[in-house]
Amino acid sequence: IRVGYLDLSEVSTISGINYDLFTHLICSSADINSTTYQLSLSSPSDENQIANFADTVKKENPSITILLSIGQGMDTNYSIYSSMVSNSSHRKSFIDSSIRIARLYGFQGLDFAWTAPNTSTDMFNIGLLFDEWRIAATKLEAINSSRQQSPLILTARFRYSPPANSYLLNSIQRNLNWVHAVTASYYEPVSTNFTAPPAA
């Protein structure tokens, strides 16, 4: 697996990329609506780019697998994501909308990129989210099996320090296809007072 993240907010076009370098390409990033907890796209221009993403990539490399990333790493709004994972109806709203948008725009998987949960409660609730997400995706695929679509890939992005919650770790093993370990920002001048490598 050779995965790349493509942040649509930082590129003016998705053509001109050597797609043969990747087996999987992740489009970043969708976010969560603070009221409905449904997956949302930031602006009409983002929606247009995401709508064109699958077609453009598949024309360049038909064998590439594409995923949609949710969250913006360390910049993700903590309170929205914590509220979403802590409430079963909020989780359902997120899950149903994420699966719907993935299929609508031709994505073959979803990547959960909230890399800064602060508490063991957040981590436990993320484990619940992954359990429910996998169940919903599996049920939907069974209902839509006549479309002959591959099962949705579910992945997550986590900081280099392992999540200190056994339920979350077990949920990751049960429900995710793989995990992306963030191996940057080990040390930064703004957060540490000594010199050290910023990445592994």
C-alpha positions in Angstrom: 0.0 0.0 0.0 1.4 3.4 -1.0 -0.9 6.1 0.3 -0.9 9.8 -0.4 -3.0 12.6 1.0 -4.1 15.3 -1.4 -5.3 18.5 0.4 -7.7 20.2 -2.1 -7.3 23.5 -0.2 -3.7 23.7 -1.1 -3.8 22.7 -4.8 -5.4 24.6 -7.6 -5.8 21.5 -9.8 -5.6 17.7 -9.3 -4.2 17.1 -12.8 -0.5 16.9 -13.3 0.1 14.5 -10.4 1.9 11.2 -11.1 -0.9 8.9 -9.9 1.2 5.8 -10.7 3.1 6.5 -7.5 0.1 5.5 -5.4 -2.1 2.5 -4.8 -4.4 4.6 -2.6 -5.0 8.4 -2.7 -6.9 10.2 0.1 -8.8 13.4 -0.7 -8.6 15.8 2.2 -10.7 17.0 3.8 -14.4 17.0 4.6 -15.6 18.2 8.0 -18.6 17.8 10.3 -21.5 20.2 10.6 -21.6 21.6 14.1 -25.4 21.5 14.3 -26.4 18.3 12.4 -23.2 16.3 12.9 -23.5 15.3 9.2 -20.5 15.3 7.0 -20.2 18.6 5.3 -18.1 20.1 2.5 -16.6 23.5 3.3 -17.8 25.4 0.2 -19.4 25.0 -3.2 -15.9 25.1 -4.7 -14.7 22.3 -2.4 -17.8 20.3 -3.4 -17.0 20.8 -7.1 -13.4 19.7 -6.6 -14.5 16.6 -4.6 -17.2 15.8 -7.2 -14.5 15.8 -9.9 -11.9 14.1 -7.8 -12.9 10.5 -8.5 -13.3 11.0 -12.2 -10.0 12.8 -12.6 -8.0 10.2 -10.7 -9.6 7.2 -12.3 -8.9 8.6 -15.8 -5.2 8.9 -14.9 -5.0 5.5 -13.1 -8.1 3.2 -13.1 -6.6 0.9 -10.6 -6.0 3.5 -7.8 -8.2 3.3 -4.8 -9.6 6.6 -3.5 -10.7 7.6 0.0 -12.3 10.7 1.5 -10.6 12.1 4.7 -12.7 13.6 7.5 -11.2 16.1 9.8 -8.1 18.2 9.5 -5.7 16.7 11.9 -4.5 19.0 14.7 -6.7 21.8 13.3 -9.9 19.9 13.8 -12.5 21.6 16.0 -12.1 19.6 19.2 -15.6 20.3 20.7 -17.5 19.4 17.5 -15.8 16.0 17.2 -15.9 15.3 20.9 -19.6 16.0 20.9 -20.2 13.9 17.8 -18.5 10.8 19.2 -20.1 11.1 22.6 -23.7 10.9 21.5 -25.2 7.9 19.7 -27.7 9.9 17.6 -24.8 12.3 16.6 -22.7 9.3 15.6 -25.5 7.9 13.5 -26.0 11.2 11.7 -22.3 11.3 11.0 -22.0 7.7 9.9 -25.1 7.7 7.6 -24.0 10.9 5.9 -20.4 9.9 5.5 -21.3 6.6 3.8 -23.9 8.4 1.6 -21.3 11.1 0.5 -18.6 8.5 -0.1 -20.8 6.6 -2.5 -22.3 9.7 -4.1 -18.9 11.0 -5.1 -17.3 7.7 -6.0 -15.0 7.2 -3.1 -14.1 3.6 -2.1 -13.4 4.4 1.5 -13.4 6.9 4.4 -10.5 8.0 6.6 -11.2 9.4 10.1 -8.5 12.1 10.8 -9.2 13.5 14.2 -5.7 13.2 15.6 -6.1 15.1 18.8 -8.7 13.4 21.1 -7.8 14.7 24.6 -9.4 12.2 27.0 -9.8 8.5 27.6 -13.6 9.2 27.3 -13.0 10.6 23.8 -11.0 7.5 22.9 -13.6 5.1 24.2 -16.3 6.9 22.2 -14.1 6.8 19.0 -14.0 3.0 19.6 -17.8 3.0 19.7 -17.9 5.1 16.5 -15.7 2.6 14.7 -17.9 -0.3 15.8 -21.1 1.4 14.6 -19.4 2.7 11.4 -18.3 -0.8 10.3 -21.7 -2.3 11.1 -23.5 0.4 9.1 -21.1 0.1 6.2 -21.5 -3.7 6.1 -25.3 -3.5 6.3 -25.4 -1.0 3.5 -23.2 -3.1 1.3 -25.5 -6.1 1.9 -28.5 -4.0 0.8 -26.7 -2.6 -2.2 -24.9 -5.8 -3.2 -26.6 -5.7 -6.6 -24.5 -2.7 -7.5 -21.4 -4.9 -7.2 -19.4 -2.3 -5.3 -16.5 -3.3 -3.1 -17.0 -2.9 0.6 -16.0 0.5 1.9 -12.5 0.8 3.3 -12.4 2.4 6.7 -9.1 3.9 8.0 -8.0 6.4 10.6 -5.1 8.7 11.2 -3.6 8.8 14.6 -0.7 10.6 16.3 2.6 8.7 16.7 1.9 8.1 20.4 -0.4 5.1 20.7 -4.0 5.7 22.0 -4.0 4.9 25.7 -7.3 3.1 25.6 -7.7 -0.7 25.2 -11.3 -0.5 23.9 -10.2 1.9 21.1 -7.2 -0.4 20.2 -9.5 -3.4 20.1 -12.1 -1.5 18.0 -9.4 -0.4 15.6 -8.4 -4.1 15.1 -12.0 -5.2 14.6 -13.2 -2.5 12.3 -10.5 -0.6 10.4 -8.6 -1.8 7.4 -5.5 0.0 8.5 -4.2 3.0 10.4 -2.1 5.9 9.2 0.5 6.9 11.8 1.3 10.6 11.8 5.1 10.7 12.0 5.6 14.4 11.9 5.8 17.2 14.6 7.6 15.1 17.1 9.4 18.3 18.2 8.6 21.8 17.3 10.1 25.1 18.4 6.7 26.3 19.6 6.2 23.3 21.9 9.6 22.2 23.0 12.7 24.1 24.3 15.3 21.9 22.7 16.5 20.9 19.2 15.4 17.5 17.9 14.1 15.9 14.6 10.6 17.1 13.7 9.9 13.7 12.1 11.1 10.1 12.3 
